[in-house]
């Protein structure tokens, strides 16, 4: 029996090096015990010598991607599971595509909660100002469900590049000084700061975005599980907000229809002096530049430009048509009624939205006023062409393996020519930039189909196409 020691619970490079040496030495999975975080030599009993007939081998990219997620899971069995998969891949190179294989299925099952834990960390870390510390520094306490601190910290660096901060957790801490990201061992809760002014800010912000008419307590608790509440300043508002939701909704219904005051929207709209002209050097720069876009006149009547969002390394990218009323107000794609259909279809197809990138062919909301209502208007060719500059740069920076065009406008943007949906859906279409394309129905189209049976058929087709795209992207 060999003991293989790793530097820490997420030491992927250590695992990779060790697994390679073990595989070359012909050491079977049953002969290795993996230990994370141990001191001393990598191999407690000496480096394994490569066997004379050691096979040359490489691991497929899909395995490496999956392994990087799985290694962040808490299950101590993960190292051995990965080694077993690596071992078996040499004889079965397509093994990783076989989702019915118990090892592959287990690894995929482990990757999901890791992605969820990382998503929760992005959503629920709340920084607090450290009193009396110069230069100004923020700290946050967080208890992740899996070992996701190293994996998720770069997100905060991108988001808060100019802010010095520490994210403290029981197992690992991340520190950003504006220049270097460092990791240190975990600390106890007492090391984290308590209340400060930012908490009031969060509470005011949360109360202002809480919409009583859209309250779904179960969905809310699933998205924001109670275990995170004690570290969220806004959480103490939740019971009252829930209790008053029904009354507030009744009052809202009784009121005249509201349309965001165009004057107020314009007044709060940030003035952009800088319009992004050159090639965006990064996805962050691109996202930050969308609101300043003046490539066509649509910006004039929109509240803001709505950039894409999601994983910067997504293998799967979705392109919708344009932001709707709610997306225009929220500044995020697919959060309104079409977004709900989209989320439902993603869930049925088994596609984790946070591992994908979701954007639109046109970044500003095109609409006309009918009374107080803002009614969606389909963008015309010149607007789609003008906005294609953004979509092309998103494609260049993210380099997804698969791009799904949701509806005809997106298809025109992605394929550069009219691509009828019914005739082209359900298959991969090669794109010039190495990616594969898939076209499918737009979720809003399904909302408008009057016939219940046709609606159900359309939804089924959408789910099938999303599942196909996810499989192609694996
Ligand atoms: N429809 C779209 O095409 N995109 C959105 O973001 C919302 C609705």
Boltz pocket constraint, residues with backbone or C-beta under 6 A from the ligand:
constraints:
  - pocket:
      binder: B
      contacts: [[A, 320], [A, 321], [A, 322], [A, 323], [A, 324], [A, 327], [A, 332], [A, 333], [A, 334], [A, 335], [A, 336], [A, 338], [A, 339], [A, 359], [A, 360], [A, 406], [A, 444]]
      max_distance: 6.0
